[in-house]
Amino acid sequence: MTQITLVQGDITEQQVDAVVNAANSSLLGGGGVDGAIHRRGGPEILAECRALRASHYGKGLPTGRAVATTAGRLPARWVVHTVGPVYRAEDHRQRAELLASCYRESLRVAVGLGARTVAFPAVSAGIYGWPLDDAARIALTAVVEEAPDLDEVRFVLFGAEAYASFERARRELGEQGEQGDQAD
């Protein structure tokens, strides 16, 4: 059974097999988690993202999909890039399914690479405006339902508010993973 852990910290410092990047569709870097991963990981990540754009994703990576690259200088082996939806209350149900798809597709890509440990940020809960409590519920539900054959799925949450939202969602869903660290 996959252990689900929550930690408050910096996703670029996680020593896991695969780090998930909350990317924008261009795959060419941006702000927030995306910018931090590209900056810390170095030019190798950007080079592979450019190659993906030139070969398979000329119009960009579609929302809800995932693709992997090297992790460059990160302490992980791979980066799994996924594009979350921008929050809009008027079509919440469709967008919530896209957000859940980010987690499911990222897990499938990571498992396909042979990853045993995966670290996720709170996809779409930053600049894309997804309310933290809802984002946490969708993320944890998607991971539990996907039931990947991994040693650990770690949610690396930036700030006490995000950590608290994921902890509340985990309690509400009855998930029994380890509490994890609150360092950083």
Steps between C-alpha positions, in 0.01 A plus 500: 500500500628842403589727791361851462695769684459874540795731551530874512803602300671557168422249226835566332680350802315167504709187462246289311499317170257742332401857580177624345512846348187716490596615152340737256405359161808645328728272708755781484496613861297762679431619851434319827589130515570493125757779518663356812541157340648645181737730691625233741501218245701698246511514121467123448130512591431789264691326218285187533183709524595680179556164330155384614345819361681447169397136467172409675354812659529777242191670640604433860411231752122472541342566839471182708779318317853419617841444344846433646847646458830472678521668839827672412664624819205416727554218753230301315544277193213640293262792478144416403341813353123539523277791406226577749182686418438862592221515759160623384198438722256497207637174357642351819401138428682485164805679633508284815520195273793660316672568832450139611636390162824691572562274801392176329701565184808610696486178703466290184800672341707460819411131535582450132848642564554260790467762775434376853467843665317804361471855637206722402435869553145629545427516125290803394482635858741786438471752219226289333278591794360164609366523859740307724244285682340385175837448331615286794185285494527445123874419521474250784189334356666458159813344650305263726270395214791449259664276762844503338752229577751735661685516829399861566298787360610817673311829485751781545307805604631853498383672814299420809164579337549244222624240747197557725261465204652168397502376860129586535420328171692190604309482828169548319584225251619269778843456342740336748839600351782632713472862610845590373718793591399861529853630456596804291 
